[in-house]
Amino acid sequence: MPIHIPQNDPQRSLRAIKQKLGSTFEELIESGQYILGSQTTAFEHAWSSYLGVEGCVGVANGTDALYLALRAVEIGPGDEVITVSHTAIATISAIVRTGATPVLVDIDPQTYTLDPAHLAGAWSERTRAIVPVHLYGGMADMDSITAFAEERGLVVIEDCAQSHGSTWGQARAGSLGLLAAFSFYPTKNLGAVGDAGAVVTNQPDLLDRLRSLRQYGWDGNRVSQMAGDNSRLDELQAAILRARLPQLDLENDRRRQLAARYDEDLANLPLRIPTALPPVTHTYHQYVIYVDERDVLMRSLAERGIGTQVHYRQAAHQQPGYTNLVRCVGHLPVTEQVVSRILSLPMFPALLDLEQDAVIQTITTYFGA
Ligand SMILES: Cc1ncc(COP(=O)(O)O)c(C=O)c1O
C-alpha cells in the first residue's frame, strides 16, 4: 500500500477527544450563551494561569491579537515597530493595519529568530515597540531584547502564535513582554476548530482596554469611548480550547521526543538540524531542517508519499503586497538565505513512530547514506 504521511494533521488529535468535545458541544447549546459567556471567561482564566500572567483577553484570531495589542498601547500612524521579515505575513499585516511602519531586521542564523545585534541600527526617534516572533516553537533572545527595550523605553509585544508552552528559563513564552499575542489556528500546538486568538498581559489597565477594543471600544454601558472592532473569541472555540489545554504539555513532550529522534538520526547527513539554545525549552511547532537544493528533496519526499512544507518560502519584504509598506534594515542576508533552504518535516503529536521511521529512512536513502 502506498504510504501517505502528512506534514501536519490536527484531525488525528481531535478525533482522540471527539467524545469529550461532543458533550462540550451539547452543554454549550444548552447554555444559551454563544458569545463572551462562561466558556470564554473560563478559558481566559485557564490560559493566563497556565502562562503565569495576570490576565487574558480572548479574540477572534492571532492577527487580531497582535493588532489589538498594538492598539492597546496606542501604536498608530507615524510610529515604527521593529520585527523580523522571516515570519508569517500575519505579523506584518497586524502592524500595517495600525498605520505604523514595520521595520524589519535580520535573524540569527541558528535560531531563525530576531537577532538583537541589529536592534541599535533599526532604532529611530519613531520606534515605539519591538515584536519578537518565537518561531517554530523556539524563542527569540528575550534577555537582550527586553534589556534594549528598557533602555530606550520601548514596548515588547511577543508574537507567540507558534510557541504555546515554550519557556525561557522558568518563564513561559507570553509572560516576558508587556503584552503577548497567541493564535489558536487549528494547526497550532493548542488549536481550535476554527479561528481563535488571545492577548495576555500582567497590566490590569491594558486588560480593560483590550476588552473594550475587542467590542467596538465599548464601556460598561455599550457606549464607544474609542474606535474599536468586533474581535471576540466565540464560546464554541473557547470550550474546545479548554478541553484541549490539559493535553498541551503531554503533546509538547511528544513533539520533543519526535524532535530528539530526528536530531539523532539526521545529524550525520548533509543538512542542518534545528538548534535549541539554553535557556529555551523548545516546543517544536515545526521541525525545520536547513538543506541545499531544498526543493529537490521536497519533491523526492512527495513522490514517496511524505508531506513537507516551507515556512516560509518568501520573507515578508519579498512579497509584493508588503514590499512598499515595510522598511528593511540592510539587506537581510540571513533571512534571504534561510528562506531558500528551510524545510519543515512531518511534526505533530499524533505522528506514529513507524511513520517517523519511514521519513528518516527516506531522507537517509535520498542522501545515499
Ligand atoms: C508567527 C505568527 N504570527 C501570527 C499569526 C496569525 O494568527 P492567525 O492565523 O490566527 O490570525 C500566525 C498564524 O498564522 C503566526 O504563525
The ligand as an ORCA input file, in Angstrom:
! r2SCAN-3c Opt
* xyz 0 1
  C       4.023     33.815     13.741
  C       2.549     34.036     13.529
  N       2.000     35.221     13.867
  C       0.690     35.463     13.728
  C      -0.154     34.504     13.213
  C      -1.599     34.864     12.998
  O      -2.510     34.005     13.543
  P      -3.965     33.779     12.879
  O      -3.772     32.892     11.700
  O      -4.730     33.135     13.991
  O      -4.513     35.121     12.530
  C       0.348     33.238     12.877
  C      -0.504     32.142     12.387
  O      -0.862     32.023     11.269
  C       1.748     33.013     13.022
  O       2.285     31.821     12.697
*
